[in-house]
Amino acid sequence: MPFFTPDPTFYPSARLAMQAPAERLAFLATLNPTLQGRPDALCVVDVDPGSPTYSQVVGRVEMPNAGDELHHFGWNACSSALCPYAPHPHVERRYLLVPGLRSSRVHVIDTKPDPRNPRIVKVIEPEDVAERAGYSRLHTVHCAPDGIYVGALGSQEGDGPGGILVLDHDNFEPLGRWEVDRGPQVLAYDFAWHLGYDTLITSEWGTPNMIENGLNPELLLAGKYGHSLHVWDLRKRRHLQQLDLGPEQQMVLELRPSHDPTKPYGFVGVVVSTKDLTASIWRWNRADDGSWSVHKVIEIPPEPADPADLPPALKPFNAVPPLVSDIELSLDDKFLYVSCWGTGELRQYDVSDPMNPRLTSSVRLGGIVRHAPHEKAGELNGGPQMVEVSRDGRRVYLTNSLYASWDAQFYPEGIRGWMTKIDVKPEGGIAVDPDFFVGFEGERPHQVRLEGGDASSDSYCYP
C-alpha cells in the first residue's frame, strides 16, 4: 500500500532542523537598478566549501520582463506543512515564489530536478493580483500550513491599505485578500505568526507612494512612516490589537518570532528614531491574560561623521545612522543578528534572555563612511543589508542592496553589489570568511534563500 511521505527537508521542530545537512547552494535575487535593459534574475550560488566552484554563481534564470525589482521571495512549502491541521501533507519544498516589488508580479520558479538550473513555470500578473485581492507592490512571501502568504504594500494606485494576499498551495492561483476585519491597520510591511497561539503579527513601512521615489524627509520628520505592530487572530483573520511604538520610531520592519511555538515573543527592528537617529530592536510578548505588549531592548546610536563624507540627505546631521534594515534569529533562539546598512556593521546579540540582549560580537563591511574592506575585494560600499542564517546557526550570509531608489539616496556613488559569508562560533562570536566573496557587475543582490531551508523560511508546530 503506498503512503504519503513528507518532504525530507520538513522538520517538526527547529531543534531537529538544526541537525539537518549543511546547505550546498544558495538562491539569490538580484536586481538590475535601471528600468530599461537587462531584467532581474534569480542566481544560484555555490556555498559548499569543498566544491571547486565555491563562492561562484553556478546558475541563473532571468525574469521575462525588466523592472520587477525582485524582493523577499520564499518557498511554496516548508515545515509548517507538518502542523496537525495542515491541509496539504503532500506538498514538497520545490518552488520559489519570487515577487516583484515594483511590478507586482509573482514568478513561480521550479528548482527541480536540477537546482543549478531553475526554470520559471508560471507568472502571476499584477492584474490578477489586483482583481482577486485589490493589492499591489508585492514584498514578502511566507509558506503557511493553509496556503502561501504574500505581503503587499498597498493598492494599484499606490495608496493604502496594504495587507496579505493568499495563493493556493497546488496551482499558485491567487485566492484573495487574507484580512476579514483589518481594524485600524493601513500601512503594511512584514508578517509573522505564532502558530501555537493562532496569532499573526504584522509591521509597517509605508504605502507605495511613500517609498517608491526614495525616503521622503517631510514624511519622516512628521512621523508618517510606520511605527506600529498589529496583532491578529490567525484563524479568524481579524485584527485584535495595535501596538504603537511612538511616532518618532520610524519604519518598523523585519519581524522575527521565536522558533519555539510554545514561546509567544519575537523581535522587530526599527530603522531610525527621528529624535536622535538611533536604530532600535523591540521585543513583543504575550501576557498571561492574552494581551500583547512591546518594549525596546536594544538601541544602536549613530556615528559622528564629517559632512563632506555624507550623502546630501545626511549632511545636516553630522552623523551616519545605523539604518537597521534587517534582523535574523538563529533557530535555537539564542543569537539575533542585526544589520546596520548605514554604518556597515553586522552585530550579533545573545538573546537567550530575550528581555536583556547582550552584544557578543560584530564585524564591519562597507558603510556610508567607513567603506570597510573585504580581504578578497578591498574597500566595499553598501553595507550589511539582507541577512540569512543557516539552519545549524554556523553561517550567516549577507548582501548589500536595499531598494534601488533608497540605494541612490544613501549611496549616491552607486551600489557595487556583493554577497559575503560570516562564520559563527557555537558559543558566540563572528568573523568574515576571507574566502567567500561574490561580486556583481551591473546588478545588485538582495535576498538569500538556502537549499533545504534557513532560519527565516520555516515555521514549526512542535517545540
C-alpha positions as CSV (number, residue, x, y, z in Angstrom):
1,M,0.0,0.0,0.0
2,P,1.5,3.4,-1.0
3,F,1.8,6.1,1.7
4,F,2.5,9.8,1.5
5,T,5.9,10.6,3.0
6,P,6.7,14.2,4.0
7,D,9.4,16.1,2.2
8,P,12.7,15.2,4.0
9,T,13.5,19.0,4.4
10,F,10.4,19.4,6.6
11,Y,11.1,19.2,10.3
12,P,8.6,19.0,13.2
13,S,10.8,21.4,15.3
14,A,13.6,23.9,15.0
15,R,15.7,21.7,17.2
16,L,15.5,18.9,14.6
17,A,16.0,21.3,11.7
18,M,19.3,22.3,13.2
19,Q,20.6,18.8,12.8
20,A,20.0,18.8,9.0
21,P,22.8,18.6,6.5
22,A,24.5,21.9,5.6
23,E,23.3,23.8,2.6
24,R,25.3,23.4,-0.6
25,L,23.5,26.1,-2.7
26,A,22.0,29.5,-2.1
27,F,19.4,31.2,-4.2
28,L,19.8,34.9,-4.6
29,A,17.5,37.6,-6.0
30,T,19.4,40.2,-8.0
31,L,18.0,43.4,-9.5
32,N,19.0,45.5,-12.4
33,P,18.9,49.0,-11.0
34,T,17.6,50.6,-14.2
35,L,14.1,50.1,-15.5
36,Q,15.5,49.6,-19.1
37,G,17.7,46.8,-20.2
38,R,18.5,43.5,-18.5
39,P,15.8,42.0,-16.3
40,D,16.2,41.0,-12.7
41,A,17.4,37.4,-12.1
42,L,17.4,34.6,-9.6
43,C,21.0,33.4,-9.2
44,V,22.3,30.1,-7.8
45,V,25.5,30.4,-5.7
46,D,27.7,27.5,-4.7
47,V,28.2,27.7,-0.9
48,D,29.9,24.3,-0.5
49,P,33.4,24.9,0.8
50,G,34.6,21.6,-0.7
51,S,33.4,22.4,-4.2
52,P,35.7,23.7,-6.9
53,T,33.1,26.4,-7.7
54,Y,32.8,27.6,-4.1
55,S,31.7,31.3,-3.9
56,Q,30.7,31.4,-7.5
57,V,27.4,31.9,-9.3
58,V,26.7,28.5,-10.9
59,G,23.1,29.1,-12.2
60,R,20.9,31.9,-13.3
61,V,17.3,32.4,-14.5
62,E,16.3,35.8,-15.8
63,M,12.8,37.2,-15.4
64,P,10.7,37.6,-18.6
65,N,10.3,41.4,-18.0
66,A,12.6,44.3,-17.0
67,G,11.9,46.4,-13.9
68,D,10.4,43.9,-11.5
69,E,12.7,44.8,-8.5
70,L,12.7,41.3,-7.0
71,H,12.3,41.3,-3.3
72,H,11.7,38.9,-0.4
73,F,10.9,35.5,-2.0
74,G,10.1,32.3,-0.3
75,W,9.3,28.6,-0.7
76,N,6.0,27.2,-1.7
77,A,6.0,24.9,1.3
78,C,8.1,24.3,4.4
79,S,8.0,22.7,7.8
80,S,4.6,24.2,8.7
81,A,3.1,21.5,6.4
82,L,3.7,19.1,9.3
83,C,1.3,21.0,11.6
84,P,-1.6,18.8,12.7
85,Y,-4.2,21.0,10.9
86,A,-2.2,21.4,7.7
87,P,-4.5,20.6,4.7
88,H,-1.6,19.9,2.3
89,P,0.5,17.0,3.6
90,H,1.6,16.1,0.1
91,V,3.4,19.3,-0.8
92,E,7.2,19.5,-1.2
93,R,9.8,22.3,-0.9
94,R,10.3,22.7,-4.7
95,Y,9.1,26.0,-6.0
96,L,10.3,29.5,-5.1
97,L,7.8,32.3,-5.3
98,V,9.6,35.4,-6.3
99,P,7.7,38.7,-6.1
100,G,8.5,42.0,-7.9
101,L,8.1,44.9,-5.6
102,R,7.8,47.4,-8.5
103,S,5.9,45.2,-10.9
104,S,3.6,43.3,-8.5
105,R,4.3,40.1,-10.5
106,V,4.9,36.8,-8.8
107,H,7.3,34.4,-10.5
108,V,7.0,30.7,-9.7
109,I,10.4,29.0,-10.2
110,D,10.9,25.3,-10.2
111,T,14.2,24.2,-8.5
112,K,13.9,20.5,-9.6
113,P,15.2,18.3,-10.9
114,D,18.4,20.4,-11.2
115,P,18.6,23.2,-8.6
116,R,21.6,24.8,-10.5
117,N,19.2,25.3,-13.5
118,P,15.9,26.6,-12.1
119,R,13.2,27.5,-14.5
120,I,10.1,29.7,-14.5
121,V,6.9,27.7,-14.7
122,K,4.3,30.4,-14.0
123,V,4.0,34.1,-13.8
124,I,1.1,35.7,-11.9
125,E,0.4,39.1,-13.4
126,P,-0.4,42.2,-11.4
127,E,-3.8,42.4,-13.0
128,D,-4.7,39.0,-11.5
129,V,-3.5,40.1,-8.1
130,A,-5.4,43.3,-8.2
131,E,-8.6,41.6,-9.4
132,R,-8.5,38.9,-6.7
133,A,-7.3,40.9,-3.7
134,G,-7.1,44.6,-4.6
135,Y,-3.4,44.7,-3.7
136,S,-0.2,45.8,-5.4
137,R,3.6,46.1,-4.7
138,L,4.2,42.6,-3.5
139,H,7.0,42.4,-1.0
140,T,7.3,39.2,1.2
141,V,6.4,35.5,0.7
142,H,6.0,33.0,3.5
143,C,4.7,29.4,3.4
144,A,1.9,28.7,5.9
145,P,0.0,25.5,6.7
146,D,-3.0,26.5,4.7
147,G,-1.5,28.4,1.7
148,I,1.2,30.7,0.5
149,Y,1.0,34.2,2.0
150,V,2.3,37.2,0.1
151,G,2.6,40.7,1.7
152,A,1.6,43.7,-0.3
153,L,2.4,47.4,0.5
154,G,-0.8,48.9,-1.0
155,S,-3.3,49.3,-3.8
156,Q,-2.8,49.6,-7.6
157,E,-3.0,53.4,-7.2
158,G,-0.1,53.4,-4.7
159,D,-2.2,54.2,-1.6
160,G,-3.2,52.1,1.4
161,P,-4.2,49.8,2.8
162,G,-1.6,47.2,2.4
163,G,-2.1,43.6,3.5
164,I,-1.7,39.9,2.7
165,L,-2.6,38.0,-0.4
166,V,-3.1,34.2,-0.2
167,L,-2.1,31.8,-3.0
168,D,-3.2,28.2,-3.4
169,H,-0.6,25.6,-2.5
170,D,-1.2,23.5,-5.6
171,N,-1.8,25.7,-8.6
172,F,-0.5,29.0,-7.1
173,E,-3.6,30.9,-8.1
174,P,-4.5,34.0,-6.1
175,L,-7.3,33.2,-3.7
176,G,-7.9,36.6,-2.4
177,R,-7.3,39.0,0.5
178,W,-6.5,37.4,3.8
179,E,-8.0,40.1,6.1
180,V,-11.6,39.8,7.1
181,D,-11.5,42.7,9.6
182,R,-8.4,44.9,9.4
183,G,-9.4,47.3,12.2
184,P,-7.2,50.4,12.1
185,Q,-4.4,48.8,10.1
186,V,-3.4,50.7,6.9
187,L,0.4,50.5,6.4
188,A,2.0,47.1,5.8
189,Y,5.4,45.5,5.6
190,D,6.4,42.2,7.1
191,F,4.2,39.5,8.7
192,A,5.0,36.5,11.0
193,W,3.0,34.2,13.2
194,H,2.9,32.2,16.4
195,L,1.2,29.0,15.2
196,G,0.9,27.7,18.7
197,Y,-1.2,30.7,19.7
198,D,-3.2,31.2,16.5
199,T,-1.7,34.7,16.2
200,L,-0.3,36.7,13.3
201,I,1.9,39.8,13.8
202,T,2.3,42.5,11.1
203,S,4.6,45.5,10.8
204,E,4.6,48.8,8.9
205,W,6.8,50.6,6.3
206,G,4.7,52.9,4.1
207,T,2.4,52.9,1.1
208,P,3.9,52.6,-2.4
209,N,3.6,56.3,-2.9
210,M,5.5,56.9,0.3
211,I,8.5,54.7,-0.6
212,E,8.9,54.3,-4.3
213,N,10.8,57.6,-5.0
214,G,13.0,57.2,-2.0
215,L,12.8,58.3,1.6
216,N,10.7,61.4,1.9
217,P,12.2,63.7,4.7
218,E,9.0,65.6,5.2
219,L,7.1,62.4,5.9
220,L,9.9,61.0,8.1
221,L,10.1,64.1,10.3
222,A,6.3,64.2,10.6
223,G,6.2,60.6,11.8
224,K,4.2,59.4,8.9
225,Y,6.0,56.2,8.1
226,G,5.0,53.0,10.0
227,H,5.5,53.0,13.8
228,S,3.2,50.2,14.9
229,L,2.8,46.4,15.2
230,H,-0.6,44.8,14.7
231,V,-1.8,41.6,16.3
232,W,-4.3,39.4,14.5
233,D,-6.4,36.3,15.2
234,L,-4.7,33.9,12.7
235,R,-7.7,31.6,12.3
236,K,-10.5,34.2,12.2
237,R,-8.3,36.7,10.2
238,R,-9.4,39.6,12.4
239,H,-7.4,42.5,13.9
240,L,-7.0,42.2,17.7
241,Q,-4.6,44.9,18.9
242,Q,-2.4,47.7,17.7
243,L,1.0,48.2,19.5
244,D,2.3,51.8,18.8
245,L,6.0,52.2,19.4
246,G,5.7,56.0,19.1
247,P,5.7,58.3,16.0
248,E,9.4,59.0,16.4
249,Q,10.2,55.3,15.8
250,Q,10.0,55.3,12.0
251,M,9.8,52.2,9.8
252,V,9.0,49.2,12.0
253,L,10.2,46.5,9.6
254,E,11.5,42.9,10.0
255,L,9.7,40.5,12.3
256,R,11.5,37.6,13.8
257,P,9.3,35.4,16.1
258,S,10.6,32.7,18.4
259,H,11.1,29.4,16.6
260,D,9.7,27.6,19.6
261,P,5.9,27.5,19.2
262,T,5.4,27.5,23.0
263,K,7.0,30.9,23.4
264,P,4.9,33.8,22.2
265,Y,7.6,36.5,21.7
266,G,9.7,37.9,19.0
267,F,11.9,40.8,17.8
268,V,11.3,43.7,15.4
269,G,13.8,46.2,14.0
270,V,13.2,49.9,13.8
271,V,15.2,51.8,11.1
272,V,15.6,55.1,12.7
273,S,14.4,57.4,15.5
274,T,13.7,61.0,14.4
275,K,14.8,62.2,17.8
276,D,18.4,61.2,17.6
277,L,19.0,58.9,14.5
278,T,19.3,55.8,16.7
279,A,18.1,52.5,15.5
280,S,16.5,50.0,17.8
281,I,15.3,46.5,18.4
282,W,12.0,45.8,20.2
283,R,10.6,42.7,21.8
284,W,6.9,41.8,21.6
285,N,5.4,39.4,24.1
286,R,2.0,37.9,25.1
287,A,0.9,38.2,28.7
288,D,-0.9,35.5,30.7
289,D,-4.2,37.4,30.1
290,G,-3.8,37.2,26.4
291,S,-2.8,40.8,25.8
292,W,0.3,41.7,23.8
293,S,2.9,44.4,24.6
294,V,6.2,45.6,23.0
295,H,9.3,47.0,24.7
296,K,12.6,48.4,23.4
297,V,15.5,46.0,24.3
298,I,18.4,47.3,22.1
299,E,19.4,50.8,21.0
300,I,22.2,51.5,18.4
301,P,23.4,55.1,18.3
302,P,24.6,56.9,15.1
303,E,28.3,57.5,14.5
304,P,29.7,61.0,14.2
305,A,30.9,61.9,10.7
306,D,32.3,64.7,8.6
307,P,29.5,66.2,6.5
308,A,31.9,66.1,3.5
309,D,31.7,62.2,3.7
310,L,27.9,62.1,3.9
311,P,25.3,62.0,1.1
312,P,23.1,65.1,0.8
313,A,20.3,63.5,2.9
314,L,22.6,63.2,5.9
315,K,24.9,66.2,5.7
316,P,22.8,68.3,8.1
317,F,23.1,65.7,10.9
318,N,27.0,65.4,11.0
319,A,26.4,61.7,11.7
320,V,25.7,58.4,9.9
321,P,22.7,56.5,11.3
322,P,22.9,52.7,11.7
323,L,19.8,52.3,9.5
324,V,18.9,48.8,10.7
325,S,17.3,47.2,7.6
326,D,17.2,43.5,8.6
327,I,17.5,41.3,11.6
328,E,17.6,37.5,11.9
329,L,17.2,35.0,14.7
330,S,19.0,31.7,14.9
331,L,16.9,28.5,15.1
332,D,17.8,27.9,18.7
333,D,16.5,31.4,19.6
334,K,20.0,32.2,21.0
335,F,21.6,34.7,18.6
336,L,20.0,37.7,17.0
337,Y,21.8,39.3,14.0
338,V,21.3,43.0,13.3
339,S,22.4,44.6,10.0
340,C,23.3,48.2,10.1
341,W,23.2,49.2,6.5
342,G,24.3,52.8,7.1
343,T,27.4,52.2,9.4
344,G,28.4,49.0,7.7
345,E,28.2,46.8,10.8
346,L,26.7,43.4,11.4
347,R,26.0,42.8,15.1
348,Q,25.5,39.6,17.0
349,Y,23.5,39.6,20.2
350,D,23.0,36.8,22.7
351,V,19.2,36.9,23.3
352,S,19.0,33.7,25.5
353,D,17.3,36.2,27.9
354,P,15.0,37.9,25.4
355,M,14.5,40.9,27.7
356,N,18.2,41.5,28.2
357,P,20.1,41.1,25.0
358,R,23.9,41.1,25.2
359,L,26.2,42.3,22.4
360,T,28.6,39.4,21.8
361,S,30.4,40.3,18.5
362,S,30.4,42.4,15.4
363,V,32.1,42.8,12.0
364,R,32.4,45.7,9.6
365,L,31.8,45.6,5.8
366,G,31.2,48.6,3.7
367,G,29.3,51.5,5.2
368,I,28.5,55.0,4.0
369,V,31.6,56.5,5.6
370,R,33.9,53.6,6.6
371,H,33.9,51.5,3.3
372,A,35.3,48.7,5.4
373,P,37.1,46.2,3.2
374,H,36.9,42.5,2.5
375,E,40.1,40.6,2.1
376,K,39.2,39.4,-1.4
377,A,37.7,42.7,-2.8
378,G,39.2,45.7,-1.0
379,E,37.0,48.6,0.1
380,L,33.3,48.0,-0.1
381,N,30.3,50.2,-0.4
382,G,26.8,49.4,0.6
383,G,26.6,47.6,3.9
384,P,25.2,44.5,5.5
385,Q,21.6,44.6,4.5
386,M,19.7,41.3,4.0
387,V,20.8,38.6,6.5
388,E,20.2,34.9,6.3
389,V,21.3,32.3,8.8
390,S,21.9,28.6,8.1
391,R,19.8,26.0,9.9
392,D,22.6,24.9,12.2
393,G,23.5,28.6,13.0
394,R,27.1,28.3,11.9
395,R,26.9,30.5,8.8
396,V,25.4,33.9,8.1
397,Y,25.0,35.3,4.5
398,L,24.9,39.0,3.8
399,T,24.0,41.1,0.8
400,N,24.3,44.9,0.4
401,S,21.4,46.4,-1.7
402,L,18.2,47.6,0.0
403,Y,15.9,49.1,-2.7
404,A,17.0,50.9,-5.8
405,S,15.6,54.4,-5.0
406,W,16.9,54.2,-1.4
407,D,20.3,52.9,-2.6
408,A,20.6,56.1,-4.6
409,Q,19.9,58.3,-1.7
410,F,22.3,56.8,0.8
411,Y,25.0,55.5,-1.6
412,P,24.8,58.1,-4.4
413,E,28.1,56.7,-5.9
414,G,26.1,53.6,-6.8
415,I,25.9,50.3,-5.0
416,R,28.6,47.9,-6.1
417,G,26.9,44.6,-5.4
418,W,28.3,41.9,-3.2
419,M,27.4,38.8,-1.2
420,T,29.6,37.6,1.7
421,K,29.5,34.9,4.4
422,I,30.1,35.2,8.2
423,D,31.3,32.2,10.2
424,V,29.8,31.8,13.7
425,K,31.3,30.1,16.8
426,P,28.8,27.9,18.7
427,E,29.5,29.9,22.0
428,G,29.2,33.2,20.2
429,G,31.5,35.3,18.1
430,I,31.6,36.0,14.4
431,A,34.2,36.5,11.7
432,V,34.2,37.2,8.0
433,D,35.0,34.2,5.8
434,P,38.0,35.5,3.8
435,D,37.5,33.0,1.0
436,F,33.8,33.8,0.3
437,F,33.0,36.8,-1.7
438,V,30.7,37.1,-4.7
439,G,30.8,40.4,-6.6
440,F,28.2,41.6,-9.1
441,E,28.7,43.9,-12.1
442,G,25.7,45.9,-13.2
443,E,23.2,44.3,-10.8
444,R,22.6,44.2,-7.1
445,P,21.9,41.3,-4.8
446,H,19.1,41.4,-2.3
447,Q,17.6,38.4,-0.5
448,V,19.2,34.9,0.0
449,R,17.4,31.6,0.5
450,L,19.3,28.5,1.3
451,E,18.9,25.0,-0.1
452,G,16.6,23.0,2.1
453,G,15.5,25.9,4.2
454,D,17.1,28.5,6.5
455,A,16.4,30.4,9.7
456,S,13.6,32.6,8.3
457,S,11.9,30.4,5.8
458,D,10.2,27.8,8.1
459,S,7.7,27.8,10.9
460,Y,7.3,24.9,13.4
461,C,4.4,23.4,15.3
462,Y,6.4,21.4,17.8
463,P,8.9,22.5,20.4
